[in-house]
Amino acid sequence: MKNLRFLKPIFNFIAIGLLITTLSRVFLFFLFKERVVQTPDFWYIFPIGLRMDLILLCYLSFLPALLITFLPNKWLKFTNKFLVVYSFLFLFLILFVELASPDFVKQYDTRPNKIFLDYLIYPKEVVGMLLKSYLTSIIVTFLILGVALYFAFKKGKQLFYTSSAEYKFKLMIFPLVAFLLFFGARSSLTSKRPINASNAVFSTDQLTNALGLNSFYTVAFAAYSIKNEGNTKMYGKMDEAEAIARVKKYMIAGPKDFTDTEIPFLHVQQPDSLLKKPYNLVIFLQESLGAEYVGILGGKPLTPEFDKLSKEGTLFTNLYCTGTRSVRGIEAVVTGFLPSPSESVVRLGNSQQGFFTLADALKQKGYDTSFIYGGMANFDNMASFFNGNGFQDIVDQTDFESDGNKYAFKGTWGYSDEDLVTKANQYFKSKGDKPFFSLMFSTSNHEPFEYPAGRIKPYDKKPNTVNNAMKYADFSIGKFFEMAKKEDYFKNTIFIVIADHNTRTYGKNLVPINKFHIPAFIMGPGVPKGAVYDRLASQIDIPPTLLGYLGMPFETPMVGRNLTKLDSKVQGRSIMQFNDINAFRVENQVVIMQPNLKPLQFEIKNDTTLIPVKLNEDLAKDALAHVITAGNLYKESKYKLRTKK
């Protein structure tokens, strides 16, 4: 064994790495034990976890093994310095993401993923949120990382210095070392493909499956997957023509309505009624307002203004969002684009110009178009996407700060909803008789849940809670319509108040469908008052429904349905993307697709209970077709309007 001392740095690196990931997994298990133990064979997370940890650590050990083996002894000083820096760098990163995992899992119901990377791009807002909401966790994290750094300086040489060994002996041993590391990294000699995250799936509980992974792996895989923009092959393959035909089955448009063979879904949508003077359109997108917070939908009694106003128009009681991020909600409500495992098109490179939006369609009809937001519009790449796709005017935090007006409150994420609606009302008044379209986007329903004092009677004793923030957001909705009703533009405008997604999307099912339930109501001239639309609908159905109210025909590539024209015999459907899992729901049947696994089908009872049933192969193909189509439309730039000559 003395002859093998030169391999000590690798042994120690793997051992310390396993110690970190295993202790973290045990901690997470006890933190979420009440839920995890409901899963049959939940203990699988530990052998699976050991396997996934070894995969990661063996991959990371390849480079040290090569240097230790092939660099001659005269380079020993350089080799040792490199080994210390390399080993502690990766162990430090592994420790850091594991320390960040408990709070991330609480918020997103899975280990750190691409969302974790996304937030690193916006340090100002995110640091402010963390300091106000997770100060204790931050202090504990830095204390532990400080201790780790202390040991790095104290024990680095002892743990990760290699020793000199006969060069021929190292070369003789290397094939065995390489084989063991290769076997550990691949974790299989019989499978054609290396083991990946799909092999950690053993239950229908997303969180339990995630505990079998480690957080460095999930973050690294998220970073690696960025290069696969528009890639939908993880669920299966399908001929493009078949995919298009299957998606068209779910549309209202008939064969004669489609207008361009090069843009497969481009079709003419007729209005509910033709008008000499088309209506304005205002979308008030609510940050994180899930149905569970809306009284009229059976949720908490936090939304008296929403509940009252919804009776002045049409309330949607069975509407489901497409994802768990604001950009996904924006994607659905503003573009009507299908959700997919890729990032939202708001952030993707090929959709920054020439991509269909309501703003683009309405701008071509002579509308002024705008985006009004109390925060910074560059967050989540919104400004770039909007600027390149039909939005003429972008009003954000900088405009609030420079206009000389006094506003109620500025928090971590920007100006309050109350300030947003005040600014928007002033802006709409300035348009006079010019038709306009505007997207308003709220900020108050976002951690750390800040809002001006004295506006609401708190639901919780502690001020900065999600419930109180929801109540304040509702107060601001009421204030907006109170102001708007006094203005001339009100009587000629279609309004919709709709959520982008829920606050936290979690649950024991692979896709927690109940957490995708969102509120919406449409109000304005021609909109039935006191009406309730209780059929199953998707967020992507909202933009074509809105266009139907405006009083003129539109050419559009949207595959969603104008719900006012949907035949009562046609089944309702919704599509939900939950991290890398896609759910395609038709009435009470849902097909769930996971990466590199066969689809599963469930019968839905009360949105919270999923009962496994035999897979309907045709329905599964329809589900795959929608995801394949999303990828193809993006990659081939076929989600657009025709270029005017």
C-alpha positions in Angstrom: 0.0 0.0 0.0 2.9 2.3 0.6 3.6 2.3 -3.1 0.1 3.7 -3.7 0.6 6.7 -1.5 0.9 8.9 -4.6 -2.9 8.3 -5.1 -3.7 9.7 -1.7 -5.0 13.1 -3.1 -7.6 11.3 -5.2 -8.8 9.0 -2.3 -9.1 12.0 0.0 -10.9 14.1 -2.6 -13.5 11.4 -3.2 -13.9 10.7 0.5 -14.4 14.3 1.5 -16.8 14.9 -1.4 -18.8 11.9 -0.3 -18.9 13.1 3.2 -20.3 16.5 2.1 -22.9 15.2 -0.2 -24.0 12.3 2.1 -24.4 14.6 5.2 -26.3 17.1 3.1 -28.6 14.3 1.8 -29.2 13.1 5.3 -30.0 16.6 6.5 -32.4 17.1 3.5 -34.1 13.8 4.3 -34.9 14.8 7.9 -35.9 18.3 6.8 -38.5 16.9 4.4 -39.0 13.5 6.1 -42.7 14.0 6.6 -43.2 14.0 2.9 -40.4 11.7 1.7 -41.5 8.8 3.9 -44.8 8.7 2.1 -43.0 7.4 -1.0 -42.7 3.6 -1.2 -39.0 2.5 -0.9 -38.0 6.0 0.0 -34.7 4.7 1.3 -33.6 4.3 -2.3 -32.4 7.9 -2.2 -29.3 6.8 -0.3 -27.9 4.1 -2.6 -29.0 6.1 -5.6 -27.4 9.2 -4.0 -24.1 7.3 -3.4 -24.0 6.2 -7.0 -24.7 9.7 -8.3 -22.1 11.2 -5.9 -19.5 8.8 -7.1 -20.3 9.6 -10.7 -19.6 13.3 -10.0 -16.4 12.8 -8.0 -14.9 10.2 -10.4 -15.4 12.6 -13.3 -13.7 15.4 -11.3 -10.8 13.0 -10.4 -9.8 12.3 -14.0 -7.6 15.4 -14.4 -5.7 14.9 -11.1 -5.1 11.3 -11.9 -3.6 12.2 -15.3 -1.3 14.8 -13.7 -0.2 12.6 -10.9 0.6 9.8 -13.3 2.2 11.4 -16.3 4.0 14.5 -14.9 7.6 13.5 -13.9 8.8 13.9 -10.3 10.7 17.1 -11.1 7.3 18.7 -11.6 6.1 17.5 -8.2 6.0 21.1 -6.7 3.7 22.3 -9.5 1.6 19.1 -9.3 1.0 19.5 -5.5 0.1 23.2 -5.8 -2.4 22.4 -8.5 -3.9 19.5 -6.6 -4.5 21.6 -3.5 -6.2 24.4 -5.5 -8.1 22.1 -7.7 -9.4 19.9 -4.9 -10.5 22.6 -2.6 -12.0 24.7 -5.4 -14.4 21.9 -6.3 -15.0 20.7 -2.8 -15.8 24.3 -1.9 -18.3 24.6 -4.8 -19.9 21.3 -3.9 -20.2 22.4 -0.3 -21.6 25.8 -1.3 -24.4 24.4 -3.5 -25.3 21.9 -0.9 -25.6 24.6 1.7 -27.8 26.6 -0.7 -30.0 23.6 -1.3 -32.4 23.5 1.7 -33.8 27.0 1.0 -33.9 26.4 -2.7 -35.8 23.1 -2.3 -38.3 24.8 0.0 -39.0 27.3 -2.7 -38.8 25.3 -5.9 -39.4 21.7 -4.7 -36.3 20.4 -6.4 -32.5 20.7 -6.1 -30.8 23.8 -7.5 -31.1 23.9 -11.3 -31.2 26.5 -14.1 -33.2 28.9 -11.9 -30.2 28.9 -9.5 -28.0 30.0 -12.4 -30.5 32.6 -13.7 -30.5 34.4 -10.4 -26.7 34.7 -10.4 -27.1 37.1 -13.3 -29.0 39.6 -11.3 -26.9 40.1 -8.1 -28.5 43.4 -7.0 -32.1 42.2 -6.8 -31.2 38.7 -5.6 -28.8 39.8 -2.9 -31.3 42.2 -1.6 -34.0 39.5 -1.5 -31.6 37.0 0.3 -30.5 39.5 2.9 -34.1 40.3 3.8 -35.6 36.8 3.6 -32.7 34.3 4.3 -30.3 36.2 6.5 -30.0 33.4 9.0 -29.2 30.9 6.2 -26.6 33.2 4.8 -24.9 33.6 8.1 -24.7 29.9 8.7 -23.5 29.3 5.1 -20.7 31.8 5.5 -19.7 30.4 8.9 -19.4 26.9 7.5 -17.6 28.1 4.4 -15.2 30.1 6.6 -14.4 26.9 8.6 -13.8 25.1 5.3 -11.4 27.8 4.1 -9.6 27.5 7.4 -9.1 23.8 7.0 -8.1 24.4 3.4 -5.1 26.5 4.5 -4.4 24.3 7.5 -4.7 20.8 6.0 -4.3 21.4 2.3 -0.8 20.0 2.0 -1.5 17.1 4.3 -4.6 16.0 2.4 -3.8 16.7 -1.2 0.0 16.6 -1.7 1.1 13.6 -3.7 4.4 11.8 -3.1 7.1 10.8 -5.5 6.9 7.3 -7.0 8.7 5.4 -9.6 7.5 6.6 -13.0 7.2 3.1 -14.5 5.2 1.9 -11.5 2.7 4.8 -11.9 2.3 3.9 -15.6 1.7 0.3 -14.7 -1.0 1.3 -12.1 -2.7 3.9 -14.3 -4.8 1.4 -16.4 -6.4 0.1 -13.2 -6.9 3.7 -11.8 -8.3 4.8 -15.2 -10.7 1.8 -15.3 -12.0 2.4 -11.7 -12.5 6.1 -12.4 -14.2 5.4 -15.7 -16.4 2.7 -14.1 -17.3 5.1 -11.3 -18.0 8.0 -13.7 -20.1 5.9 -16.1 -21.5 3.7 -13.3 -22.3 0.9 -15.7 -20.4 -1.4 -18.1 -23.5 -2.9 -19.7 -25.6 0.2 -20.6 -24.9 1.9 -24.0 -25.3 5.3 -22.3 -23.7 6.6 -19.1 -26.0 6.8 -16.0 -27.7 10.2 -15.8 -30.3 12.0 -13.7 -33.1 9.9 -15.2 -31.7 6.9 -13.4 -32.4 8.6 -10.1 -36.2 8.5 -10.9 -37.8 5.8 -8.9 -41.0 7.4 -7.6 -43.8 9.7 -8.7 -42.6 12.4 -6.2 -40.3 14.9 -7.8 -38.7 16.0 -4.6 -37.9 12.5 -3.4 -36.3 11.7 -6.7 -34.3 15.0 -6.5 -32.8 14.0 -3.1 -31.2 11.0 -4.8 -29.1 13.5 -6.8 -26.5 16.0 -5.6 -26.7 19.8 -6.1 -23.4 20.3 -7.9 -24.5 17.7 -10.5 -27.9 19.4 -11.0 -26.4 22.8 -11.4 -23.6 21.6 -13.7 -26.1 19.7 -15.8 -28.3 22.8 -16.0 -25.2 24.9 -17.2 -24.3 22.1 -19.7 -27.9 22.0 -21.1 -27.9 25.7 -21.9 -26.3 24.8 -25.2 -29.3 22.6 -26.1 -31.7 25.5 -26.8 -34.8 24.2 -28.5 -33.8 20.6 -28.0 -36.9 18.4 -27.4 -35.4 15.0 -28.1 -35.3 14.2 -24.4 -39.0 13.0 -24.6 -38.8 11.2 -27.9 -38.8 11.7 -31.7 -41.5 12.4 -34.1 -41.8 13.4 -37.8 -42.4 17.2 -38.1 -45.4 16.7 -40.4 -47.1 14.3 -37.9 -46.3 16.7 -35.0 -47.9 19.6 -36.9 -51.0 17.6 -37.8 -51.5 16.4 -34.2 -51.2 20.0 -32.8 -53.7 21.3 -35.4 -56.2 18.7 -34.1 -56.5 20.8 -30.9 -56.9 24.2 -32.7 -60.2 25.9 -33.7 -58.8 27.0 -37.1 -59.9 24.8 -40.0 -57.8 23.9 -43.1 -59.1 26.9 -45.1 -58.0 29.3 -42.4 -54.3 28.6 -42.7 -52.5 31.2 -44.9 -48.9 30.2 -45.4 -47.3 26.8 -45.9 -43.9 28.2 -44.7 -45.4 29.2 -41.4 -47.4 26.1 -40.5 -49.8 27.6 -37.9 -50.3 31.0 -39.4 -54.0 31.5 -39.8 -56.7 34.2 -39.8 -58.6 34.6 -36.5 -61.9 36.4 -36.9 -63.2 38.7 -34.2 -66.3 38.0 -32.1 -67.8 41.0 -33.8 -66.4 43.6 -36.2 -66.0 47.2 -34.9 -65.4 50.5 -36.6 -63.2 51.6 -33.7 -61.2 48.6 -32.2 -60.7 48.4 -28.5 -57.6 49.0 -26.5 -56.0 46.1 -24.7 -54.4 46.1 -21.2 -52.9 43.0 -19.7 -52.3 43.3 -15.9 -49.9 40.4 -15.2 -49.8 39.5 -11.5 -46.6 38.1 -10.0 -47.2 34.7 -8.3 -50.9 35.1 -7.7 -51.9 31.4 -7.5 -55.6 30.4 -7.3 -55.0 29.2 -3.7 -54.8 32.9 -2.6 -58.0 34.0 -4.4 -61.2 33.9 -2.4 -63.6 33.6 -5.2 -61.7 30.5 -6.4 -62.0 28.8 -3.0 -58.6 30.1 -1.8 -57.7 32.3 1.1 -59.8 35.4 1.7 -57.0 37.8 0.4 -58.5 39.2 -2.8 -61.7 41.1 -2.1 -61.0 43.5 -5.0 -60.3 40.8 -7.5 -63.4 38.9 -6.4 -65.6 42.0 -6.7 -64.2 43.1 -10.1 -64.4 39.6 -11.6 -68.2 39.9 -11.4 -68.0 42.8 -13.8 -66.6 40.6 -16.5 -65.9 37.0 -17.2 -64.1 34.9 -14.5 -61.9 31.9 -15.5 -62.2 29.3 -12.7 -60.3 26.4 -14.4 -57.3 28.0 -15.9 -53.7 26.6 -15.7 -50.4 28.3 -16.2 -47.7 26.8 -18.4 -44.8 27.0 -16.0 -43.2 28.2 -12.7 -41.3 31.3 -13.8 -42.4 34.8 -14.8 -40.8 34.5 -18.2 -42.8 31.4 -18.8 -46.0 33.3 -17.9 -45.0 36.2 -20.2 -44.3 33.7 -22.9 -47.8 32.2 -22.7 -49.8 35.4 -22.2 -47.9 37.7 -24.7 -46.9 35.2 -27.4 -49.2 32.2 -26.9 -46.1 29.9 -27.5 -46.2 26.3 -26.4 -44.2 25.5 -23.3 -41.2 23.1 -23.7 -38.2 21.9 -21.6 -36.1 24.7 -23.2 -35.9 28.0 -21.5 -38.7 30.5 -22.2 -38.4 32.2 -25.5 -38.1 35.5 -23.6 -34.5 34.4 -22.8 -33.6 32.4 -25.9 -31.3 33.9 -28.5 -33.2 33.1 -31.7 -36.4 34.8 -30.5 -35.1 38.2 -29.7 -36.3 39.6 -33.1 -39.1 38.6 -35.5 -40.9 36.4 -32.9 -44.7 36.7 -32.7 -46.1 38.7 -29.8 -49.5 40.5 -29.3 -47.5 43.7 -29.4 -46.2 42.8 -32.9 -49.7 42.0 -34.2 -51.3 45.1 -32.7 -48.5 47.4 -33.8 -49.1 46.3 -37.4 -52.7 47.4 -36.9 -51.7 50.9 -35.8 -51.7 50.5 -32.0 -49.2 52.1 -29.6 -47.6 49.3 -27.7 -45.9 49.4 -24.2 -44.5 47.4 -21.3 -44.9 49.0 -17.9 -43.0 47.6 -14.9 -42.0 48.9 -11.5 -38.6 47.0 -11.6 -35.7 46.9 -14.0 -36.9 45.7 -17.4 -33.5 44.1 -18.1 -34.4 41.4 -15.5 -34.9 38.0 -17.2 -34.0 39.6 -20.5 -37.5 41.2 -20.8 -36.4 44.5 -22.3 -34.4 42.9 -25.1 -37.2 40.5 -26.0 -39.9 43.2 -25.9 -37.9 45.8 -27.7 -37.2 43.3 -30.6 -40.7 42.1 -30.8 -43.2 44.9 -31.2 -43.1 46.8 -27.9 -42.4 50.5 -28.8 -42.2 51.9 -25.3 -40.7 50.2 -22.3 -41.4 52.0 -19.0 -39.5 50.7 -16.0 -37.8 51.7 -12.7 -35.6 54.3 -14.3 -38.6 56.1 -15.7 -40.2 56.2 -12.2 -37.0 57.7 -10.8 -36.6 60.3 -13.5 -40.1 61.7 -13.9 -40.0 63.8 -10.7 -43.2 62.4 -9.2 -43.5 61.1 -5.6 -44.3 57.4 -5.3 -45.4 55.3 -2.4 -42.7 52.7 -2.0 -39.6 51.3 -3.6 -38.5 47.8 -2.5 -36.0 45.2 -3.5 -37.6 44.4 -6.8 -38.6 48.0 -7.7 -41.6 50.3 -7.2 -44.7 48.9 -5.6 -47.8 47.8 -7.4 -49.6 50.9 -6.1 -47.0 53.0 -7.9 -47.2 50.8 -11.0 -50.9 51.4 -11.4 -50.6 55.1 -10.8 -47.9 55.3 -13.5 -49.9 53.2 -15.9 -53.1 55.1 -15.5 -51.2 58.4 -16.3 -49.6 56.7 -19.3 -52.9 55.5 -20.7 -54.6 58.9 -20.2 -51.8 60.4 -22.3 -52.8 58.2 -25.3 -56.0 60.1 -26.0 -57.8 58.6 -29.0 -54.8 56.6 -30.1 -55.5 52.8 -29.8 -53.0 51.2 -27.4 -51.9 47.8 -26.1 -50.0 47.6 -22.8 -48.5 44.8 -20.6 -48.4 45.8 -16.9 -46.3 43.6 -14.7 -46.5 43.7 -10.9 -43.7 43.1 -8.4 -45.1 43.1 -4.9 -45.9 39.3 -4.8 -42.2 38.5 -4.6 -40.0 37.6 -1.7 -39.2 39.5 0.5 -42.8 40.6 0.2 -42.4 44.3 0.7 -45.2 46.9 0.5 -46.0 50.3 1.9 -47.5 50.4 5.4 -51.1 51.4 6.1 -52.7 50.2 2.9 -54.2 46.9 4.1 -55.4 45.2 7.2 -52.7 42.5 7.6 -53.8 38.9 7.3 -50.7 37.7 9.2 -49.3 39.4 12.3 -45.8 39.4 10.7 -45.8 42.1 8.0 -43.6 40.7 5.3 -45.5 37.5 4.4 -46.8 36.1 1.2 -50.4 36.4 2.4 -50.0 40.1 3.2 -48.2 40.8 -0.1 -51.1 39.1 -1.9 -53.6 41.3 -0.1 -51.6 44.4 -1.0 -51.4 43.3 -4.6 -55.2 42.9 -4.6 -55.5 46.4 -3.0 -53.5 47.8 -6.0 -55.7 46.0 -8.5 -58.7 47.7 -6.9 -56.9 51.0 -7.0 -56.1 50.7 -10.6 -59.7 50.1 -11.7 -60.9 52.8 -9.3 -58.7 55.3 -11.2 -59.3 53.8 -14.7 -63.1 53.9 -14.4 -62.8 57.7 -14.1 -61.0 58.1 -17.4 -62.2 58.2 -21.0 -60.0 55.2 -22.1 -61.8 52.9 -19.7 -65.0 52.5 -21.8 -63.0 51.6 -24.9 -60.6 49.1 -23.3 -60.5 45.3 -22.8 -58.7 44.5 -19.5 -57.4 41.2 -18.2 -56.0 40.5 -14.8 -54.1 37.2 -14.8 -51.3 35.5 -12.9 -48.0 34.5 -14.4 -47.6 31.5 -12.0 -48.0 30.5 -8.4 -45.7 31.4 -5.6 -44.3 28.0 -4.8 -44.9 25.0 -7.1 -44.5 21.8 -5.0 -46.3 18.6 -4.2 -45.9 14.9 -3.9 -46.7 14.2 -7.6 -44.3 14.3 -10.5 -46.2 17.5 -11.6 -48.2 19.3 -8.8 -51.1 20.2 -11.0 -53.0 22.0 -8.3 -50.1 24.5 -8.0 -50.5 25.5 -11.7 -54.1 26.7 -11.1 -54.2 30.5 -11.6 -56.9 33.2 -11.6 -58.0 35.5 -14.4 -60.8 37.7 -15.4 -61.6 39.7 -18.5 -63.5 43.0 -18.3 -64.5 45.5 -20.9 -67.0 46.4 -23.6 -68.6 43.3 -25.2 -67.4 41.0 -22.3 -70.3 39.2 -20.6 -70.7 40.5 -17.1 -71.0 38.0 -14.2 -70.0 35.2 -16.6 -68.0 32.2 -15.4 -65.8 30.1 -17.8 -65.4 26.9 -15.9 -64.0 24.6 -18.6 -60.4 23.5 -18.5 -58.2 26.0 -20.2 -54.5 26.9 -20.7 -52.6 30.1 -20.4 -51.8 29.9 -24.1 -55.6 30.2 -24.8 -55.7 33.7 -23.3 -54.0 35.7 -26.1 -56.3 34.4 -28.9 -59.3 34.9 -26.6 -58.2 38.5 -26.1 -57.8 39.2 -29.8 -61.3 37.9 -30.3 -62.7 40.8 -28.3 -60.8 43.6 -30.0 -63.1 43.9 -33.1 -60.9 43.2 -36.1 -59.5 40.1 -37.8 -55.9 39.1 -37.0 -53.4 36.8 -38.7 -51.6 34.8 -36.0 -49.5 31.7 -35.6 -50.9 31.0 -32.1 -52.1 27.4 -31.5 -54.2 28.3 -28.5 -57.9 28.6 -28.7 -60.3 31.6 -28.6 -62.3 30.2 -25.7 -65.4 32.2 -26.6 -65.5 30.3 -29.9 -64.7 26.8 -28.5 -67.4 24.2 -29.3 -68.9 22.8 -26.1 -68.2 19.3 -27.4 -64.4 19.9 -27.6 -62.4 18.7 -24.6 -60.5 21.2 -22.5 -56.7 20.9 -22.4 -53.8 22.5 -20.6 -50.0 22.0 -20.9 -47.6 22.5 -18.0 -43.8 22.5 -17.8 -42.4 21.7 -14.4 -38.6 21.9 -14.6 -37.7 19.2 -17.2 -41.1 17.4 -16.9 -43.9 18.1 -19.3 -47.6 17.4 -18.5 -50.2 17.3 -21.2 -53.7 17.3 -19.8 -57.0 16.6 -21.5 -59.9 16.9 -19.1 -59.1 14.5 -16.2 -56.4 12.6 -18.1 -52.8 13.7 -18.0 -49.7 12.3 -19.8 -46.5 13.1 -18.0 -43.2 13.0 -20.0 -39.8 12.8 -18.2 -36.4 13.0 -19.9 -35.3 9.7 -21.5 -38.2 7.8 -19.9 -41.4 6.3 -21.2 -44.4 8.6 -20.7 -46.9 7.9 -17.9 -50.6 8.5 -17.7 -52.7 9.4 -14.7 -56.3 10.1 -14.0 -56.7 13.4 -12.1 -59.0 13.7 -9.0 -59.4 17.1 -7.5 -56.0 18.3 -8.9 -54.1 16.7 -6.0 -54.6 13.0 -6.6 -53.1 11.3 -9.6 -54.2 7.7 -10.2 -51.9 5.6 -12.6 -53.8 4.3 -15.6 -52.9 2.5 -18.8 -51.1 4.7 -21.3 -53.2 5.9 -24.2 -50.6 5.8 -26.9 -52.4 8.2 -29.2 -52.8 10.8 -26.4 -49.1 10.3 -25.6 -48.2 11.1 -29.2 -50.3 14.2 -29.0 -48.4 15.2 -25.9 -45.1 14.6 -27.6 -46.2 16.5 -30.7 -46.8 19.7 -28.8 -43.3 19.7 -27.4 -41.7 18.6 -30.7 -43.6 21.4 -32.4 -42.4 24.0 -29.9 -38.8 23.0 -30.6 -39.2 23.0 -34.3 -41.0 26.4 -34.5 -38.2 28.0 -32.4 -35.3 26.4 -34.2 -36.7 27.1 -37.7 -38.0 30.6 -36.9 -41.5 29.7 -37.9 -43.4 31.4 -35.1 -43.9 34.8 -36.7 -46.0 37.0 -38.9 -45.4 37.3 -42.6 -42.8 40.0 -43.5 -44.5 42.9 -45.1 -43.2 43.6 -48.6 
